[in-house]
Amino acid sequence: MSETLEHQIADAEITDRILGILRFRKKGATISEISRETHLNRNSVAKYLEVLLASGQVEMKRIGKAKAYSLSRRVPVSVLIDTISEYIVILDEHTRILEINEPYLSFCGRGKDELVGCPLFAAALPGLTDDLAPLVKEALAGDPFAEEVCLERDGLARHFRVNFVPTVLASGEDGLMILMADTTEKTNVEAGLRESEKFYRTVFNNINAAVFLLDVEEGSRPGSFIAANDHACDFFDSPRDELIGTAFARFTLPECPRVGEDSVFLAFGQGEYANAEMALANRRGERMVVRIRSHSFLYDDSPVILSVVRDITEERKKEEQDRKYVISLEYLTGTAAEFSCFPPDRDIYDYIADEICGLVPDAIVAVNAPLEDGSGWVNRAFRGWERHRQNFDAVMGGSPEGRPVTMNGKQMRFFKSGIFFHHRVTDDDISLADEVKQNCMMLAEHLGYGEYYIKGLVADSVLYGMVILSLPIGKMLADQMTVEAFIDQAAAALRRRQAERRLEEANEELRFALSDHESDLRVLQKALGDQRYEREQTEKAIRDLADLALRCISLGNMAVVGLSRGGDVIHISPAMSSVIGCSVEDAVGRHWYSSFVPASVREKAMELHRLLLAGVIGTGETVCPLLTGDGEERTMVWAVRRVAGGQDDGLAVLWFGEEPPGKKVMALSFPG
């Protein structure tokens, strides 16, 4: 046996003897007392007690100058670690397992007997794999460390934080304590928080509005941007790193309230809301009207303001258009009422010029009207020139009102189209007379007026006048819709006035005619009564003669058919029935032209029928084929006669037919 081993055995025996002595001395023992019982010198006993004190096996109390030693009252580590929820493994300096607590044994499903004394990595404990060997070696050398591990248990992922703590064993040797804390719940919570943060960041960046988070300056006023979503970057055409740290003041236009003056920038308390509308510009200088809704709240115990910015430029434009439309509608409603009760002696052309000057104050307006005799056109009303009277006197010799206007055919067609046309005085195809165009050029040169808006006063394709509106060069007509609608109203009023005048003239003529003929009518009334009786008797005689003639012709084997005003067969002779191959009973009531006249000549035959009924002709001769019952066409020579007195649904037209050359038909002579 080696000397070293002998010393170790001797030290262990002495240590056991000292612990045995202290076990039966509840109040402790001094170095002298232990020295006497062990037969060791005081210095040796003191050294062994120091070792036991350092290892925690004994405790020391001072009683005066003396030191009393007793067994330690501490709980044994083997008992203590079993009460800890963390998984604990204690290793010696050779990484052999010295102790393992019950919670870890339950988790592993192993027994302590099979693990104690087994090398750590040979035991194959869950979570303590071979890849930790270098770290275990460093920890045994005195460098503590911690490692996060994840293992699967019952199909679920379990997360642990493993702490490697260097320690000294009771024997004085180096050891290592491994503590495994289950961090699954914490890890899952953190993962959920990360996922939640990702979700809200995704939502934040995909909100269809520019969203900013601002810090709060002194006085609860919004400060600079601390966060901005993707839409905010697109909204201001700026990357996020340029936006962060700036504020709304960077994008505020000069005409807008400065930061701190508008309601969106006023101080407001936590949890409150503020709304504002203002004009901003992005980095390219594009102007936008925006609505900003802000909300103050706490974020990480610090007050912040969340502002949502929405572009309402198009909304405001539409509102402005609607407002102008309502104003225009109200104006046109008023002018429509004015036109409806326009006095007959008031000049509509003057009214048109005055109203357009009111709508477009900067304009020079000319309204042309036809001369009374219709031989030409005249400048009926001229407005807006008074502001430039001196230049007009020099350039045009005063107002052109009352001067004749020359128009060629092309220009008349243009005005009659009713198009509201815009011309610049430099346009070569300007649709004005040469003299007028020359005046326009002079106005452009001396007054700077060169934007012309031209429209005819057209109603029902009739031209009642022309409106020529001039503005300074470069200035466009702002409310063209209202001006155009008013001109159309005026054209309708002119049409109405002309109709009223014509009606008045017609009424006047009728009044004179009625006055002249009243006496004649009274005389004629009696004569008409007498004539009516005579006419009735005459028409009866004529009808009787016609019926007699038809019977005679039928007996004379003449092909004849009698038609009503509508062209239906009323009478047909046996000879005609034989020609068409249809019985008299079947032919009567049928439409003659549709049933028995070929389509190629049907319209011509019906036109002859209409001329007879209208009294344009009394008789007619024609060559016209006839359609027989078997579908064949037979050429016939016809003599056609209107029956006098045939003004009702009775016999109106007689057709007499004969095959060529038709000598009998041509020989017939019909009076009238």
Secondary structure, 3 states (H helix, E strand, C coil): CCHHHHHHHHHHHHHHHHHHHHHCCCCCECHHHHHHHHCCCHHHHHHHHHHHHHHCCEEEEEECCEEEEEECCCCCHHHHHHHCCCEEEEEECCCEEEEECHHHHHHHCCCHHHHCCCEHHHCCCCCCCHHHHHHHHHHHCCCCEEEEEEEEECCEEEEEEEEEEEEECCCCCEEEEEEEEECHHHHHHHHHHHHHHHHHHHHHHHCCCEEEEEEEECCCEEEEEEEECHHHHHHCCCCHHHHCCCCHHHHECCCCCCCCCCHHHCCCCCCCEEEEEEEEECCCCCEEEEEEEEEEEEECCEEEEEEEEEECHHHHHHHHHHHHHHHHHHHHHHHHHHHHCCCCCCCHHHHHHHHHHHHCCCCEEEEEEECCCCCCEEEEEEECHHHHHHHHHHHHCCCCCCCEECCCHHHHHHHHCCCCEEEECCCCCCCCCHHHHHHHHHHHHHHCEEEEEEEEEEECCEEEEEEEEEEECCCCCCCHHHHHHHHHHHHHHHHHHHHHHHHHHHHHHHHHHHHHHHHHHHHHHHHHHHHHHHHHHHHHHHHHHHHHHHHHHHHCCCEEEEECCCCEEEEECHHHHHHHCCCHHHHCCCEHHHHHCCHHHHHHHHHHHHHHHHCCCCEEEEEEEEECCCCCEEEEEEEEEECCCCCCCCCCEEEEEECCCCHHHHHCCCCC
